[in-house]
Amino acid sequence: FALMVPNLKIIEDYFSISERERELLSSFRRPIVVLEKNKNFNKSDISEFVAPGLNNIGIMLPYSGIHYLLFDHIGKQPLVYSSGNKSNIPMALENEKIFDQLNNLADFFLLHNRPIYQRADDSVLRVHNYKVKLIRRSRGYVPEYLPLPFEVKIPSAIATGPELAVTGALLRRNRIFPTQHIGNVTHLETYDFLKNALYHMKKLLKIKDSEIKFIACDAHPAFITTRLAKELSELLNINLYGIQHHYAHALSLMAENKIALDEKIVCICTDGVGYGEDGNVWGGEILLCSYHDYTRLGHLENQPMIGGDRCTKYPARMTASIILNALGVEKSVKMFKQISLENDLEYKNTELKAIISQFERADYRFPNKNIPLTSSTGRIFDTISYILGASNLKSYRGEPAMRLEGLASKGNPDKINLDIRYSKKNGIYLINTSDLILDVINLLEIRDSKRQDIAA
């Protein structure tokens, strides 16, 4: 969630606010802007339970009449501001469904007799070195288009997106019109939301079925968005193209930065997880990209995820997987005791024994049914965040990495000697994350090493 404030004056003593951030907060778009806490933050009246462990908070200003009326009623103090929906379910549109969905969550309901025609979450951004980086592009930005830096010869196409933090898109000649933020398409409700948003944009742009020449989707065969793409492809009798997740990220960067049609870029892509050409989970990639194809130049070392997605919720489990893969069972058991790892597993020693048993049965034959391989940067952030005591449970998406960033903001990297090792195999560079994790654990044994300096 974010904090809404009636004006910036009441928080400017507790946050570092640049002129660019002030402009964005006050603009007609009224986005949520992620602001850095300053050294006086602990003197503010903002609760310690707002974004605990983080070095920043999303701040926004009022953008509708009812917001100003609320502040007239409660006075000049920050309000916790969140969308009215359950996790992973879109905001309800009709009053009756709003009651049904939020009956056990909300104490009061402020309703209107005007129907909600299209949902639109608040846009979220942050500023890095004076450059605006959109985290979530929605209200205030949609339905503005993004121009492509080259001529497009077809009239239209549709893209359905991946599975998490989804945005659909429609092509109209050399302009791309993204939908509003949809969310995680893991439920029927978000599937319907994505489908309706695409049809709504198609209607706004007056695109005929005959003008749509292909459908694009994520290459992962099991995503619900891939199923939607197949439905549209069959309905319109047009080609379907599955695009590798991280290559799609690279292509969007190329278009955004106006890379010419005949140019190439080297893209370091560490966002999310994607279905790799080798069947493994990709997520820490170095790609040489053109608009036509890509070559994988390097990636983070593949690590086993014992128990699959359970590793994403419990960082201790991912930590155990990496240590077992690096050291084997005997040495790993000693290290598990050293860092008290079993205390941070849901089922303690029983679960740790099960992890070790699964590893032994696999006999280093990865991937297999219960142990996929991943080159994900997120899993390395999760592991280091856990080892340094920043996070032992993921309660929301990206939490361990965000808490690690919060810890790192207090540290000095120059005080730590930490080398990143790499090798080359079959023409591809491999960045050694096993040694990195073990080095971080060993650094904690050095008296003068501070966790925040290691994180930085």
N, C-alpha and C positions, 0 to 999 in steps of 0.2 A: 504494500500500500504506500501511499504518499501522504505528506502533510499539506493541507491547504491553509494558507495564511491570508488575512485580509490585506496585508501590505508587507513589503520586504523590510520595512523599518524595524518590525518587532523581532526579526531574526538576524539582522545584519551583524550584530555583535558576536554571533555564535557560529557563523558560516563564512567561508571565503567566497565572496561573490564578485566575479569580474564584471566589467561593463557589458561584455558580450552575453553573459548569462542573464544580466538584468534585462537586456534588450529582448532576449528570447522569452523570458518569463512574462514580460509585459506585452509581448506581441499579440496580434489578433488570433494567433494559433493557440495561445494559452497552453503550452505543453507542460508536462512534468519535467523539470530539469534536475538532474542529480547534482547536488552541491556537496562540497567537501566541508566536513566539520573543521572548526579551527580550535586553537588551544583553550578558548573560553567556553567551549560547548558544555562542559560539565556544570557551568554556572547557570545554564538555561533551565527553563521550566519543562522542557521536553522530557518525557518519561524515558527511563533507561530501557524500557521494553519496546521502544520504537527503534527498529533496525539494530538490534543488539549485535555487538561484535563487528559492525561495519564502520568504515571511516566516512561514510556519506549517507545522505538521505534525499529522497525525491521530494522536491518542493514545487508547489503550484499556487497560482493566484486564482481568485474567483473568475468565472467566465459566464455565469448566468445570474439572472435576477434573484433566484432563490438562494444562491450562495451568499449574496450580499445581505439578504434578509436574515439568514442564519447568523451571520456575524453581528448584525445589529442586535440580535437577541442574546447571543452568548458573550459578546464582547471581543476584545482584540487578543485572541489566543489561538494557537494552532489547532486545527481539526484533523483527526485521522480520517483519511478520505480513501475509500476503496469501492470498487465496482460491486453492485448488488447481485452477486451470484455465488453459487457453490463452486469449489475448485473443479476445473476442467469441464464445467457446464456453462454455456453462454448465458448472458443476462436474459432474463425473461422479458417478453414484450407486452403481454397482457396482464392487467392488474391481478386477475385470479391466479395466474401462474406465478406472479411475483409473491403472492401470499403463500402459495403451496411450497415454493422453493426456499423461502427465507423465514418461514413461520417460526422455526426454532433458533434463528440466528439474530433477527432484528427485534428491537423493542418497540420501535415506532415506524410507521410507513407514511411517507408523504407522496400522495398519488396525484395523477392528473387525468382529465377526461380526454386528452388528445392522445391518439395512438402513436406508438413508437414504430416508425416505418423501417428504419435501419439501425442496428446496434453500431456503436462506434466507441471503442475504448479510448482512454486518453493516450496521447502520444507521449513517449518517454525519450529523452535525449540527454547527452552529457557533452561537455566541451573538453577536448584534448588539444592543448597547444593552439588555442584559438580556432580549432576546427570542430565543427558541429558533427557529432556522431549520433545518428538515430538508433536507438535501441528498439523502439516500437513505433512504427509509422501508422498512425490511424487518424483520430479526430484532429482536424485542423490542416491535415496534409492530403487526405483522400477527399475527392477523386482526382487530385492533380496528377499529371502524367510525368514520366521520366523519359527524356528524349534519347534515342539511340544515335551513336556517332557515325552511322552509315545508312545508306539507302536500303530499304526493305522492299522486296518485290511482291510480297503477298499481302492481301488486305487484312488478314487477321489470324490469330492463333490463341490458344488458351493454355495456361500452366496451372496445375493444381497444388504444387508445393510439396513439402516433405510431410512429417508427422507432428513435430513439435514446433511451437511458435510459428504457426502457418500463416502465410499470406498468399492468396491466389493472385492471378494476374491475367489481363487480356492485352493482346497486341492489336494496335490500330495503326497500320503502316509502320512508320519508324518511331511510334510512341508506345510506351508500355504504361498501362493503367493498373497499378496494384489495387487489390481490394483493401478494405480496412483489416486490422489485425483480427485473426480468427481464433488463434490459440492452439491448443494441442488437440489434434483431430484423432482422439482415441475413444470417443463416444458417439452415439447416433446423433445426439443434439448438435455437436460441433460439425459433424459430417453434413447435416442438413444446413447449418449456418454457412459453411463454405460453399455449398452448392447454390444456395439462395443468393449469396453475395456475388458469385460469378455471374449468375443469370441477371441480377440487378445491374451490374456493370455493363453487361452485354446489351441490356435494354437501354441504359443511359446513352451508350455509344451508337445505338441503332445498328448493331452488327447483325447481319443476316446469317442464318446457318450456312448458306452456300459460300459465304466469305471466309469461314473458318477452315484453314487448310491443314492444321495438325494440332495434336494435343501433346503437351510435355508434362512429365511428372518425375518424381524421384525414382532412381533405379531400384530402390528396395521393393522386392516383389510382394511383401506382406503388408505394406502400409495401406491404410484405408484410402488415402489420397490416390494411391496407385489404382485401387479398385474404381474410384470415381473417374479417373482418367480413362480407364478401359471402357466404362459405361458410355462416356461421352464419345470416345473413339468409335464404338460400335453404333451408337445412335446416329452419329453424323457420317459414318462410313469414311473416316479419314485416318491417316497414319498416327500412331502413338510412338513417342520417343521417350525412353527412360534415360535420365541424365544423372551421372554420378554426383552425389551430394556435394562434395567439396569442389569439384569442377564447376558446378552450378554457382557456388559462391565466388569462384575466381571469375567466371563470366560476368557476374553482376558487378564486380569491382572494375572489370575492364570497361564495361559500358558506362558506369558511373564516372569513371575518370577519363572518358572520351578517348580510349585507346583505338587507334586506327585499325581497319579491317585486316591489314597485312602485317600488323605488329604482334609480338609475343611478349609475355611477362613471366617472371618467376613469382609464384604466389605461395606464401606461407599461410596455410589454412588450418587453423586450430579450433574452428567453430563446430560444435555439435558432433554427432556421430553419423557415419554414413556407410552404406553397404559398399564394400570394396570389390574391385574386379576379381580379387583372389578369394572372395567369400568371407573375408574377415571384416571386423568392425574398424573402419578407418576413423581418424580424428586428430592426427598430428602430422600434416602432409606438406611436402614441398613439391609443387607442381610447376612444370614448364607448360604454359598454356597459350594457345591461339584460340580464335573463335571457332576453329574447326575440330581441334582435338587437344589432347594433353599427354604429357609424359610424366610419370612419377619419378622424381629425382631422388627423393629421400623421405624418411618418415621416422617417427618415434619407434623405438623397439616394441615389437608385439609382446603384450603381456597377457597371461591367462586371467580370465574372470571366473573364478571358481564359484559356481552357482548363478552365473549370468547376471541379470539385471539387479539381483539382490546386492551386488557389489556397489551399485550406484547409490543405494540408500544408506548402507553401512560402510563408511570408508575403511573401518578396521578390517573388513572382509577383503577389500581390494589390496590393502596393505599386506595381509597374510598371503594372498595370491602371488604378489610380486616377490616377497621375501622367500617363499617356498621355491619359486621358479629360479631364483638367484642362488640360493644356498643349499637346497635340499632339506630333507626333514630334520635331521639331527641338529644341524646348526640353527635352523629356523626356530625350533622349539626353545632353544636357549634365548634367542632374540625376542621371541614372543613374551617370555617371562620378564626379560629386561625392560620391555616397554608396556608390560601389563595389558597385552592386547585383548585377552579373553574378556576383560571387564567391559569392553565396548562392543561386544557382540550381543545380539538380542538374547541368545540362549547360552551365553557364557562358555564354560568349558565344553559342554556338550556340542555346541556348534563348532568350536575350534577343532574338536576331534573329528567331526564330520568333514570339515574342510580338508584336514590332513589326510583323511581316508580317501576322499575323492581324488586328491592330488596323487596319492600313491597308486591308486587303481589306474589312473590315466598314464602313469609311467612316462611322463613328458610327451605323450602323444597328443598334441594340441593342433587344431581345435578338435573337440568332440562334442557329443550331444549336450553335456552339462557344463562344458568349459570352453566358451568361445575365446578367440584371441582378439585383442584390441590394440590399436596404436593411438588411442584417444588421449588428447592433452588433458581433458577433463578428469580422467581417472588418475593422472599423475598429480594434478592440482589437489584432488580429493585426498590422495594418500599423504602428500606433504602437509596439507592442512591438518590432517589427523595426527600425524607424527609430532607436529609443532604445537598441538593442543588447541588449535583454532576451532575445530569442528569434529565431532564424533558421530553426527547424524545429519542426514540431508532431509530437512523438513520442507524445503521448497527448492525449486530448480536453481542450480548454481550456488547454493548456500556455502558449501565448503570452500569453493574458490573465492567467493566474495568475502568470506571471513578471513581467508588467507591474505587477500588484498588489504583488508583492514589492519591485520597484524603487520604486514609489510610496510604500510604507510608510516609506522612508528620506528622503523629500523634504518640501519645504514649498511648497504651492501658492501661498502669498502672495508668493513671490519671482518669480513668472512672470505676465506679462500675456498671456493667451490668450483671445480672444473667440470665441464661438460665434455664427455668423451664420445667419439663416434668412430665408425668403421665403414667399410664399403663391401657389399656383397652382391654379386651378380649385377654390378653396375649401379646399384642403388645405395645411397648413404643411409646408415642406421644410427640414430642417436640413442646412446646407451642410457636408458632410464633406470635400469636395475642398479648400476653403480651410483647413480644420482641419489636414489632412495637410501641406499646403504650409507652413503657419505653424509646425508642429512642426519641419520640416526647416530652416526659416530660423532658428528659435530656437537650433538647434545651432551656428549660425555666430557667435552672440554669445558673447563670451569668458566672461562671468559666468554664463551659463546652464548649470545642471547637469541632467544627464539625469533624476535622481531628482526634481528640482523640477518639471520639465516633466511627468513621469509623474503626479505628485501633482495 
